[in-house]
Amino acid sequence: MTSWQLVRIIGGSFILLSLALGVAGSPIFHSANWLWFTAFVGVNLLQSGFTKWCLMETIMRKLGAPAGN
């Protein structure tokens, strides 16, 4: 898998997990403060769309994931 694919998989997983932990109706609810993490991931994805730079993608490349197209 390429670094940009991994970023989207990790970002989506983080968002779904933090929503499950932060929404009161969820069976694994822990605290509504997890919704701040959801917002953090969303803001990072938004800024990477404008700036064409993503820290997670840089990390994935340093860990050996190919850059992709």
PDB file of N, CA, C and O in Angstrom:
ATOM      1  N   MET A   1       0.834  -1.175   0.000  1.00  0.00           N
ATOM      2  CA  MET A   1       0.000   0.000   0.000  1.00  0.00           C
ATOM      3  C   MET A   1       0.883   1.244   0.000  1.00  0.00           C
ATOM      4  O   MET A   1       1.992   1.244   0.533  1.00  0.00           O
ATOM      5  N   THR A   2       0.366   2.285  -0.604  1.00  0.00           N
ATOM      6  CA  THR A   2       1.124   3.531  -0.656  1.00  0.00           C
ATOM      7  C   THR A   2       0.833   4.386   0.581  1.00  0.00           C
ATOM      8  O   THR A   2      -0.126   4.143   1.314  1.00  0.00           O
ATOM      9  N   SER A   3       1.684   5.387   0.790  1.00  0.00           N
ATOM     10  CA  SER A   3       1.547   6.228   1.988  1.00  0.00           C
ATOM     11  C   SER A   3       0.213   6.965   2.019  1.00  0.00           C
ATOM     12  O   SER A   3      -0.388   7.095   3.086  1.00  0.00           O
ATOM     13  N   TRP A   4      -0.262   7.449   0.876  1.00  0.00           N
ATOM     14  CA  TRP A   4      -1.534   8.191   0.888  1.00  0.00           C
ATOM     15  C   TRP A   4      -2.714   7.262   1.178  1.00  0.00           C
ATOM     16  O   TRP A   4      -3.700   7.690   1.777  1.00  0.00           O
ATOM     17  N   GLN A   5      -2.624   5.995   0.759  1.00  0.00           N
ATOM     18  CA  GLN A   5      -3.684   5.041   1.089  1.00  0.00           C
ATOM     19  C   GLN A   5      -3.692   4.760   2.593  1.00  0.00           C
ATOM     20  O   GLN A   5      -4.750   4.700   3.219  1.00  0.00           O
ATOM     21  N   LEU A   6      -2.503   4.590   3.158  1.00  0.00           N
ATOM     22  CA  LEU A   6      -2.405   4.331   4.594  1.00  0.00           C
ATOM     23  C   LEU A   6      -2.932   5.507   5.410  1.00  0.00           C
ATOM     24  O   LEU A   6      -3.589   5.306   6.431  1.00  0.00           O
ATOM     25  N   VAL A   7      -2.653   6.728   4.971  1.00  0.00           N
ATOM     26  CA  VAL A   7      -3.144   7.919   5.678  1.00  0.00           C
ATOM     27  C   VAL A   7      -4.665   7.906   5.727  1.00  0.00           C
ATOM     28  O   VAL A   7      -5.247   8.194   6.772  1.00  0.00           O
ATOM     29  N   ARG A   8      -5.310   7.583   4.637  1.00  0.00           N
ATOM     30  CA  ARG A   8      -6.766   7.569   4.599  1.00  0.00           C
ATOM     31  C   ARG A   8      -7.347   6.438   5.442  1.00  0.00           C
ATOM     32  O   ARG A   8      -8.378   6.614   6.092  1.00  0.00           O
ATOM     33  N   ILE A   9      -6.699   5.290   5.434  1.00  0.00           N
ATOM     34  CA  ILE A   9      -7.154   4.164   6.260  1.00  0.00           C
ATOM     35  C   ILE A   9      -7.003   4.495   7.740  1.00  0.00           C
ATOM     36  O   ILE A   9      -7.920   4.266   8.529  1.00  0.00           O
ATOM     37  N   ILE A  10      -5.847   5.035   8.115  1.00  0.00           N
ATOM     38  CA  ILE A  10      -5.607   5.389   9.516  1.00  0.00           C
ATOM     39  C   ILE A  10      -6.533   6.521   9.944  1.00  0.00           C
ATOM     40  O   ILE A  10      -7.115   6.462  11.027  1.00  0.00           O
ATOM     41  N   GLY A  11      -6.679   7.553   9.110  1.00  0.00           N
ATOM     42  CA  GLY A  11      -7.564   8.666   9.440  1.00  0.00           C
ATOM     43  C   GLY A  11      -9.004   8.226   9.626  1.00  0.00           C
ATOM     44  O   GLY A  11      -9.665   8.623  10.586  1.00  0.00           O
ATOM     45  N   GLY A  12      -9.485   7.409   8.709  1.00  0.00           N
ATOM     46  CA  GLY A  12     -10.849   6.894   8.824  1.00  0.00           C
ATOM     47  C   GLY A  12     -11.043   6.043  10.057  1.00  0.00           C
ATOM     48  O   GLY A  12     -12.073   6.132  10.725  1.00  0.00           O
ATOM     49  N   SER A  13     -10.050   5.214  10.363  1.00  0.00           N
ATOM     50  CA  SER A  13     -10.124   4.364  11.560  1.00  0.00           C
ATOM     51  C   SER A  13     -10.130   5.209  12.828  1.00  0.00           C
ATOM     52  O   SER A  13     -10.903   4.946  13.749  1.00  0.00           O
ATOM     53  N   PHE A  14      -9.257   6.240  12.876  1.00  0.00           N
ATOM     54  CA  PHE A  14      -9.229   7.131  14.037  1.00  0.00           C
ATOM     55  C   PHE A  14     -10.566   7.833  14.222  1.00  0.00           C
ATOM     56  O   PHE A  14     -11.051   7.949  15.347  1.00  0.00           O
ATOM     57  N   ILE A  15     -11.159   8.298  13.148  1.00  0.00           N
ATOM     58  CA  ILE A  15     -12.437   9.007  13.242  1.00  0.00           C
ATOM     59  C   ILE A  15     -13.535   8.069  13.739  1.00  0.00           C
ATOM     60  O   ILE A  15     -14.294   8.430  14.639  1.00  0.00           O
ATOM     61  N   LEU A  16     -13.626   6.878  13.168  1.00  0.00           N
ATOM     62  CA  LEU A  16     -14.667   5.941  13.597  1.00  0.00           C
ATOM     63  C   LEU A  16     -14.481   5.511  15.051  1.00  0.00           C
ATOM     64  O   LEU A  16     -15.451   5.421  15.804  1.00  0.00           O
ATOM     65  N   LEU A  17     -13.235   5.247  15.445  1.00  0.00           N
ATOM     66  CA  LEU A  17     -12.977   4.841  16.824  1.00  0.00           C
ATOM     67  C   LEU A  17     -13.282   5.966  17.806  1.00  0.00           C
ATOM     68  O   LEU A  17     -13.901   5.734  18.844  1.00  0.00           O
ATOM     69  N   SER A  18     -12.846   7.191  17.481  1.00  0.00           N
ATOM     70  CA  SER A  18     -13.100   8.291  18.404  1.00  0.00           C
ATOM     71  C   SER A  18     -14.587   8.636  18.482  1.00  0.00           C
ATOM     72  O   SER A  18     -15.066   9.057  19.535  1.00  0.00           O
ATOM     73  N   LEU A  19     -15.316   8.464  17.389  1.00  0.00           N
ATOM     74  CA  LEU A  19     -16.769   8.652  17.449  1.00  0.00           C
ATOM     75  C   LEU A  19     -17.407   7.587  18.335  1.00  0.00           C
ATOM     76  O   LEU A  19     -18.296   7.890  19.131  1.00  0.00           O
ATOM     77  N   ALA A  20     -16.957   6.338  18.198  1.00  0.00           N
ATOM     78  CA  ALA A  20     -17.505   5.266  19.031  1.00  0.00           C
ATOM     79  C   ALA A  20     -17.228   5.523  20.508  1.00  0.00           C
ATOM     80  O   ALA A  20     -18.053   5.203  21.363  1.00  0.00           O
ATOM     81  N   LEU A  21     -16.065   6.101  20.807  1.00  0.00           N
ATOM     82  CA  LEU A  21     -15.719   6.385  22.199  1.00  0.00           C
ATOM     83  C   LEU A  21     -16.362   7.666  22.728  1.00  0.00           C
ATOM     84  O   LEU A  21     -16.479   7.844  23.941  1.00  0.00           O
ATOM     85  N   GLY A  22     -16.783   8.566  21.821  1.00  0.00           N
ATOM     86  CA  GLY A  22     -17.263   9.864  22.254  1.00  0.00           C
ATOM     87  C   GLY A  22     -18.752  10.110  22.172  1.00  0.00           C
ATOM     88  O   GLY A  22     -19.239  11.090  22.736  1.00  0.00           O
ATOM     89  N   VAL A  23     -19.494   9.251  21.486  1.00  0.00           N
ATOM     90  CA  VAL A  23     -20.936   9.442  21.334  1.00  0.00           C
ATOM     91  C   VAL A  23     -21.654   8.621  22.403  1.00  0.00           C
ATOM     92  O   VAL A  23     -21.428   7.419  22.540  1.00  0.00           O
ATOM     93  N   ALA A  24     -22.510   9.286  23.148  1.00  0.00           N
ATOM     94  CA  ALA A  24     -23.152   8.660  24.309  1.00  0.00           C
ATOM     95  C   ALA A  24     -23.953   7.398  23.974  1.00  0.00           C
ATOM     96  O   ALA A  24     -24.065   6.512  24.821  1.00  0.00           O
ATOM     97  N   GLY A  25     -24.501   7.292  22.785  1.00  0.00           N
ATOM     98  CA  GLY A  25     -25.295   6.125  22.428  1.00  0.00           C
ATOM     99  C   GLY A  25     -24.472   4.905  22.054  1.00  0.00           C
ATOM    100  O   GLY A  25     -25.031   3.833  21.824  1.00  0.00           O
ATOM    101  N   SER A  26     -23.177   5.046  21.991  1.00  0.00           N
ATOM    102  CA  SER A  26     -22.300   3.953  21.580  1.00  0.00           C
ATOM    103  C   SER A  26     -22.118   2.944  22.711  1.00  0.00           C
ATOM    104  O   SER A  26     -22.065   3.324  23.881  1.00  0.00           O
ATOM    105  N   PRO A  27     -22.023   1.654  22.364  1.00  0.00           N
ATOM    106  CA  PRO A  27     -21.814   0.644  23.417  1.00  0.00           C
ATOM    107  C   PRO A  27     -20.425   0.737  24.063  1.00  0.00           C
ATOM    108  O   PRO A  27     -20.226   0.196  25.150  1.00  0.00           O
ATOM    109  N   ILE A  28     -19.475   1.401  23.427  1.00  0.00           N
ATOM    110  CA  ILE A  28     -18.139   1.537  24.028  1.00  0.00           C
ATOM    111  C   ILE A  28     -17.859   2.990  24.431  1.00  0.00           C
ATOM    112  O   ILE A  28     -16.704   3.409  24.507  1.00  0.00           O
ATOM    113  N   PHE A  29     -18.921   3.746  24.686  1.00  0.00           N
ATOM    114  CA  PHE A  29     -18.780   5.154  25.085  1.00  0.00           C
ATOM    115  C   PHE A  29     -17.869   5.269  26.301  1.00  0.00           C
ATOM    116  O   PHE A  29     -17.978   4.500  27.256  1.00  0.00           O
ATOM    117  N   HIS A  30     -16.973   6.241  26.242  1.00  0.00           N
ATOM    118  CA  HIS A  30     -16.078   6.498  27.366  1.00  0.00           C
ATOM    119  C   HIS A  30     -16.218   7.925  27.873  1.00  0.00           C
ATOM    120  O   HIS A  30     -16.474   8.155  29.055  1.00  0.00           O
ATOM    121  N   SER A  31     -16.045   8.893  26.953  1.00  0.00           N
ATOM    122  CA  SER A  31     -16.130  10.301  27.330  1.00  0.00           C
ATOM    123  C   SER A  31     -16.411  11.136  26.090  1.00  0.00           C
ATOM    124  O   SER A  31     -15.909  10.833  25.008  1.00  0.00           O
ATOM    125  N   ALA A  32     -17.198  12.167  26.240  1.00  0.00           N
ATOM    126  CA  ALA A  32     -17.488  13.052  25.114  1.00  0.00           C
ATOM    127  C   ALA A  32     -16.246  13.807  24.655  1.00  0.00           C
ATOM    128  O   ALA A  32     -16.238  14.358  23.554  1.00  0.00           O
ATOM    129  N   ASN A  33     -15.215  13.844  25.460  1.00  0.00           N
ATOM    130  CA  ASN A  33     -13.975  14.516  25.086  1.00  0.00           C
ATOM    131  C   ASN A  33     -13.274  13.847  23.899  1.00  0.00           C
ATOM    132  O   ASN A  33     -12.427  14.474  23.261  1.00  0.00           O
ATOM    133  N   TRP A  34     -13.603  12.606  23.595  1.00  0.00           N
ATOM    134  CA  TRP A  34     -13.037  11.933  22.422  1.00  0.00           C
ATOM    135  C   TRP A  34     -13.437  12.635  21.135  1.00  0.00           C
ATOM    136  O   TRP A  34     -12.768  12.478  20.114  1.00  0.00           O
ATOM    137  N   LEU A  35     -14.508  13.398  21.167  1.00  0.00           N
ATOM    138  CA  LEU A  35     -14.937  14.124  19.973  1.00  0.00           C
ATOM    139  C   LEU A  35     -13.928  15.206  19.582  1.00  0.00           C
ATOM    140  O   LEU A  35     -13.883  15.610  18.420  1.00  0.00           O
ATOM    141  N   TRP A  36     -13.120  15.681  20.532  1.00  0.00           N
ATOM    142  CA  TRP A  36     -12.049  16.611  20.196  1.00  0.00           C
ATOM    143  C   TRP A  36     -11.021  15.936  19.291  1.00  0.00           C
ATOM    144  O   TRP A  36     -10.482  16.567  18.382  1.00  0.00           O
ATOM    145  N   PHE A  37     -10.753  14.664  19.536  1.00  0.00           N
ATOM    146  CA  PHE A  37      -9.823  13.923  18.676  1.00  0.00           C
ATOM    147  C   PHE A  37     -10.403  13.773  17.270  1.00  0.00           C
ATOM    148  O   PHE A  37      -9.673  13.876  16.284  1.00  0.00           O
ATOM    149  N   THR A  38     -11.697  13.533  17.176  1.00  0.00           N
ATOM    150  CA  THR A  38     -12.364  13.468  15.875  1.00  0.00           C
ATOM    151  C   THR A  38     -12.171  14.776  15.117  1.00  0.00           C
ATOM    152  O   THR A  38     -11.840  14.771  13.932  1.00  0.00           O
ATOM    153  N   ALA A  39     -12.377  15.889  15.801  1.00  0.00           N
ATOM    154  CA  ALA A  39     -12.194  17.205  15.180  1.00  0.00           C
ATOM    155  C   ALA A  39     -10.742  17.428  14.767  1.00  0.00           C
ATOM    156  O   ALA A  39     -10.486  17.989  13.701  1.00  0.00           O
ATOM    157  N   PHE A  40      -9.797  17.002  15.587  1.00  0.00           N
ATOM    158  CA  PHE A  40      -8.373  17.146  15.283  1.00  0.00           C
ATOM    159  C   PHE A  40      -8.008  16.412  13.995  1.00  0.00           C
ATOM    160  O   PHE A  40      -7.313  16.963  13.142  1.00  0.00           O
ATOM    161  N   VAL A  41      -8.470  15.184  13.853  1.00  0.00           N
ATOM    162  CA  VAL A  41      -8.185  14.407  12.642  1.00  0.00           C
ATOM    163  C   VAL A  41      -8.843  15.069  11.432  1.00  0.00           C
ATOM    164  O   VAL A  41      -8.222  15.178  10.375  1.00  0.00           O
ATOM    165  N   GLY A  42     -10.080  15.507  11.577  1.00  0.00           N
ATOM    166  CA  GLY A  42     -10.781  16.163  10.478  1.00  0.00           C
ATOM    167  C   GLY A  42     -10.089  17.441  10.026  1.00  0.00           C
ATOM    168  O   GLY A  42      -9.976  17.694   8.827  1.00  0.00           O
ATOM    169  N   VAL A  43      -9.630  18.242  10.967  1.00  0.00           N
ATOM    170  CA  VAL A  43      -8.926  19.487  10.628  1.00  0.00           C
ATOM    171  C   VAL A  43      -7.621  19.175   9.910  1.00  0.00           C
ATOM    172  O   VAL A  43      -7.265  19.864   8.954  1.00  0.00           O
ATOM    173  N   ASN A  44      -6.902  18.146  10.356  1.00  0.00           N
ATOM    174  CA  ASN A  44      -5.658  17.769   9.690  1.00  0.00           C
ATOM    175  C   ASN A  44      -5.908  17.280   8.269  1.00  0.00           C
ATOM    176  O   ASN A  44      -5.135  17.600   7.365  1.00  0.00           O
ATOM    177  N   LEU A  45      -6.962  16.519   8.056  1.00  0.00           N
ATOM    178  CA  LEU A  45      -7.286  16.081   6.703  1.00  0.00           C
ATOM    179  C   LEU A  45      -7.661  17.267   5.820  1.00  0.00           C
ATOM    180  O   LEU A  45      -7.291  17.318   4.647  1.00  0.00           O
ATOM    181  N   LEU A  46      -8.389  18.209   6.382  1.00  0.00           N
ATOM    182  CA  LEU A  46      -8.780  19.411   5.643  1.00  0.00           C
ATOM    183  C   LEU A  46      -7.556  20.248   5.263  1.00  0.00           C
ATOM    184  O   LEU A  46      -7.427  20.661   4.111  1.00  0.00           O
ATOM    185  N   GLN A  47      -6.671  20.497   6.206  1.00  0.00           N
ATOM    186  CA  GLN A  47      -5.492  21.301   5.893  1.00  0.00           C
ATOM    187  C   GLN A  47      -4.589  20.600   4.893  1.00  0.00           C
ATOM    188  O   GLN A  47      -3.963  21.263   4.066  1.00  0.00           O
ATOM    189  N   SER A  48      -4.505  19.273   4.944  1.00  0.00           N
ATOM    190  CA  SER A  48      -3.655  18.564   3.981  1.00  0.00           C
ATOM    191  C   SER A  48      -4.226  18.661   2.568  1.00  0.00           C
ATOM    192  O   SER A  48      -3.478  18.599   1.593  1.00  0.00           O
ATOM    193  N   GLY A  49      -5.528  18.809   2.453  1.00  0.00           N
ATOM    194  CA  GLY A  49      -6.138  19.000   1.149  1.00  0.00           C
ATOM    195  C   GLY A  49      -5.765  20.338   0.525  1.00  0.00           C
ATOM    196  O   GLY A  49      -5.625  20.448  -0.693  1.00  0.00           O
ATOM    197  N   PHE A  50      -5.605  21.354   1.372  1.00  0.00           N
ATOM    198  CA  PHE A  50      -5.235  22.681   0.876  1.00  0.00           C
ATOM    199  C   PHE A  50      -3.729  22.845   0.687  1.00  0.00           C
ATOM    200  O   PHE A  50      -3.281  23.454  -0.284  1.00  0.00           O
ATOM    201  N   THR A  51      -2.951  22.295   1.624  1.00  0.00           N
ATOM    202  CA  THR A  51      -1.502  22.521   1.596  1.00  0.00           C
ATOM    203  C   THR A  51      -0.737  21.436   0.841  1.00  0.00           C
ATOM    204  O   THR A  51       0.435  21.616   0.509  1.00  0.00           O
ATOM    205  N   LYS A  52      -1.397  20.312   0.570  1.00  0.00           N
ATOM    206  CA  LYS A  52      -0.759  19.151  -0.070  1.00  0.00           C
ATOM    207  C   LYS A  52       0.388  18.593   0.770  1.00  0.00           C
ATOM    208  O   LYS A  52       1.326  18.010   0.226  1.00  0.00           O
ATOM    209  N   TRP A  53       0.321  18.769   2.106  1.00  0.00           N
ATOM    210  CA  TRP A  53       1.298  18.207   3.033  1.00  0.00           C
ATOM    211  C   TRP A  53       0.559  17.610   4.220  1.00  0.00           C
ATOM    212  O   TRP A  53      -0.359  18.218   4.771  1.00  0.00           O
ATOM    213  N   CYS A  54       0.978  16.404   4.604  1.00  0.00           N
ATOM    214  CA  CYS A  54       0.341  15.711   5.715  1.00  0.00           C
ATOM    215  C   CYS A  54       1.430  15.053   6.559  1.00  0.00           C
ATOM    216  O   CYS A  54       2.241  14.282   6.047  1.00  0.00           O
ATOM    217  N   LEU A  55       1.443  15.362   7.852  1.00  0.00           N
ATOM    218  CA  LEU A  55       2.449  14.796   8.747  1.00  0.00           C
ATOM    219  C   LEU A  55       2.365  13.271   8.781  1.00  0.00           C
ATOM    220  O   LEU A  55       3.395  12.596   8.773  1.00  0.00           O
ATOM    221  N   MET A  56       1.158  12.725   8.817  1.00  0.00           N
ATOM    222  CA  MET A  56       1.011  11.265   8.872  1.00  0.00           C
ATOM    223  C   MET A  56       1.605  10.616   7.627  1.00  0.00           C
ATOM    224  O   MET A  56       2.206   9.546   7.722  1.00  0.00           O
ATOM    225  N   GLU A  57       1.449  11.238   6.469  1.00  0.00           N
ATOM    226  CA  GLU A  57       2.027  10.689   5.248  1.00  0.00           C
ATOM    227  C   GLU A  57       3.551  10.728   5.312  1.00  0.00           C
ATOM    228  O   GLU A  57       4.210   9.792   4.859  1.00  0.00           O
ATOM    229  N   THR A  58       4.111  11.782   5.860  1.00  0.00           N
ATOM    230  CA  THR A  58       5.561  11.863   6.047  1.00  0.00           C
ATOM    231  C   THR A  58       6.039  10.749   6.969  1.00  0.00           C
ATOM    232  O   THR A  58       7.069  10.126   6.710  1.00  0.00           O
ATOM    233  N   ILE A  59       5.304  10.501   8.031  1.00  0.00           N
ATOM    234  CA  ILE A  59       5.650   9.426   8.966  1.00  0.00           C
ATOM    235  C   ILE A  59       5.576   8.072   8.267  1.00  0.00           C
ATOM    236  O   ILE A  59       6.465   7.238   8.438  1.00  0.00           O
ATOM    237  N   MET A  60       4.525   7.848   7.484  1.00  0.00           N
ATOM    238  CA  MET A  60       4.381   6.578   6.774  1.00  0.00           C
ATOM    239  C   MET A  60       5.541   6.347   5.803  1.00  0.00           C
ATOM    240  O   MET A  60       6.034   5.226   5.678  1.00  0.00           O
ATOM    241  N   ARG A  61       5.970   7.397   5.123  1.00  0.00           N
ATOM    242  CA  ARG A  61       7.104   7.276   4.199  1.00  0.00           C
ATOM    243  C   ARG A  61       8.384   6.935   4.942  1.00  0.00           C
ATOM    244  O   ARG A  61       9.178   6.120   4.472  1.00  0.00           O
ATOM    245  N   LYS A  62       8.593   7.558   6.112  1.00  0.00           N
ATOM    246  CA  LYS A  62       9.797   7.255   6.903  1.00  0.00           C
ATOM    247  C   LYS A  62       9.769   5.827   7.444  1.00  0.00           C
ATOM    248  O   LYS A  62      10.815   5.234   7.704  1.00  0.00           O
ATOM    249  N   LEU A  63       8.569   5.283   7.611  1.00  0.00           N
ATOM    250  CA  LEU A  63       8.434   3.902   8.066  1.00  0.00           C
ATOM    251  C   LEU A  63       8.546   2.895   6.920  1.00  0.00           C
ATOM    252  O   LEU A  63       8.489   1.685   7.138  1.00  0.00           O
ATOM    253  N   GLY A  64       8.706   3.414   5.686  1.00  0.00           N
ATOM    254  CA  GLY A  64       8.959   2.527   4.562  1.00  0.00           C
ATOM    255  C   GLY A  64       7.844   2.378   3.558  1.00  0.00           C
ATOM    256  O   GLY A  64       7.999   1.624   2.597  1.00  0.00           O
ATOM    257  N   ALA A  65       6.728   3.058   3.731  1.00  0.00           N
ATOM    258  CA  ALA A  65       5.638   2.961   2.750  1.00  0.00           C
ATOM    259  C   ALA A  65       6.024   3.727   1.482  1.00  0.00           C
ATOM    260  O   ALA A  65       6.550   4.836   1.569  1.00  0.00           O
ATOM    261  N   PRO A  66       5.771   3.153   0.320  1.00  0.00           N
ATOM    262  CA  PRO A  66       6.094   3.873  -0.924  1.00  0.00           C
ATOM    263  C   PRO A  66       5.199   5.098  -1.088  1.00  0.00           C
ATOM    264  O   PRO A  66       4.069   5.126  -0.600  1.00  0.00           O
ATOM    265  N   ALA A  67       5.725   6.117  -1.786  1.00  0.00           N
ATOM    266  CA  ALA A  67       5.020   7.385  -1.937  1.00  0.00           C
ATOM    267  C   ALA A  67       3.740   7.261  -2.771  1.00  0.00           C
ATOM    268  O   ALA A  67       2.747   7.907  -2.435  1.00  0.00           O
ATOM    269  N   GLY A  68       3.720   6.487  -3.805  1.00  0.00           N
ATOM    270  CA  GLY A  68       2.529   6.369  -4.646  1.00  0.00           C
ATOM    271  C   GLY A  68       2.392   7.542  -5.585  1.00  0.00           C
ATOM    272  O   GLY A  68       3.281   8.388  -5.678  1.00  0.00           O
ATOM    273  N   ASN A  69       1.255   7.588  -6.291  1.00  0.00           N
ATOM    274  CA  ASN A  69       1.039   8.654  -7.282  1.00  0.00           C
ATOM    275  C   ASN A  69       0.152   9.727  -6.774  1.00  0.00           C
ATOM    276  O   ASN A  69      -0.123  10.691  -7.488  1.00  0.00           O
TER     277      ASN A  69
END
